[in-house]
Amino acid sequence: EEAATSRGAHAVAGRYQPSACIIGEPSGSRAVTIGYKGRLLVEGCVELASSHSAGPRQSSSEVATAFWERVRHHAAEWNTQHAGDSSFAALMPTLRTINSEQNGLMERTRFVIGYRLPPNFDTSALRDLLRYWAGTDDVQLGFSGEEAAFQSNRATPLARAFIGAIRATGEQVTFKHKTGTSDMNVVGPVWGQDIVAYGPGDSSLDHTPNEHIRVDEYLHAIDVLEHVLRTMIQQEGLPGQPCNAAITCP
């Protein structure tokens, strides 16, 4: 799931049909995630014949950064019209990498832009717009890692089981929509709405040097998950019968 292709999730999505799915992702032990934004990776390359730095022509790096500025301004205008104050509803591009090189004859600048896409977003129209800009600026583009946004709701049997489990520990539950992606984007459209992501830890620290889990929160999450699984078993049939549920972990 951590790879841009989500190979593992795609491999299992069509192989079986669980009645419910719990995805192991940090939400905090008192919170449950029921939505993730979509994603699109844009790989760009600008190649130009080398020219003197004192000349008037733009360098490949200048062309690449001008393309990025177009992307950034377009997203800002789109958000003003459509997103309001909601980060989950916003179109969020990030310039992830940019590198340039030259050999005396040619200069080349490569860059990667990562989009976080809101629900019900027209990704096809965005790709067409980017291709149009690329054609006018002599930028070569490629696309990968595309996933649509997905969101469930707090009224599903699994979400209600988490509400009861967290309340049973003396805490109040909160529900989250995240700006990243997870297995939910892949398997949710196939397996249905009875799906959540849950786990101890602060998701804002993911992939950072300070990523960590507190031991007391870890133990609390185990109690919550055990309560949820017992509840789901009872909903599936007689107490002690196996539950047709899937638990995925990154």
Steps between C-alpha positions, in 0.01 A plus 500: 500500500790737561604471132335736254357205308326346808587161352398300806154653527435459128611136520243406767211731408340258255598173666244494778208702638519563877192625682712770668853638481723662763810669360797542731589871478568753777189693593558528874345235722197723566429577135385311191577596140216470250637688198814560296571741219603377157841523338670567168874507433623716211850436365640774280814549294632805310784447249664792318816558302759663722528877472714767656383602847529868400255451211128587502362147468349323801690207644337161539474565874320829440252329265438229760446744786269714284292186436487435875384859562217444252399190693515678834297802384237281334450304823470820703232634265314167497498487879366854527200394290440149633674414826421774749689437825501121466839339438324172414310677220809683371718424198851473647808482272854464637830533315660180628829499310684711240845419360702642211805388306694596189780352292606800296270413211164448671348607829225305671274567800281229650229562758221317679177665614274314740129590506264424789154488344165582663191277470313499168785680325529484119850358471466447125441873447804579716722269292372666181579846638850396604564347158386825335739706712778250433443528126538877507816485716674195342469300822482121480247357748414161643237400757500226763368406844144613425240423766157657548398638838285270711288561808274282710277623783456461874170306469646172371502194731880519529502871584228445761706215648794741542273760659386245758852366556660840561215608725540175695852612591364828638597713200309689232557413136580745220488432127765618257536568130865498396680686224722200422418162347485142628378153401148641543530680165565167328281246677217731614336530156516118467421383853240762591426757768557285812864605526707719733864572576614481860818487704704677767737780407495854364455490122648849463835347601489223236824467302678752722794455741265549796252226407417300813223329699443550873481170689182594689327591174620176341347298784178702483470428126537125569209515747287690248580263214428191712160648595423577135588150382280341767214726395545412133512127579168529682349689208614230256344214695529310825767616749830332422427448129767638263424836345549553128704818546829624360768685693774659290819660626756717318 
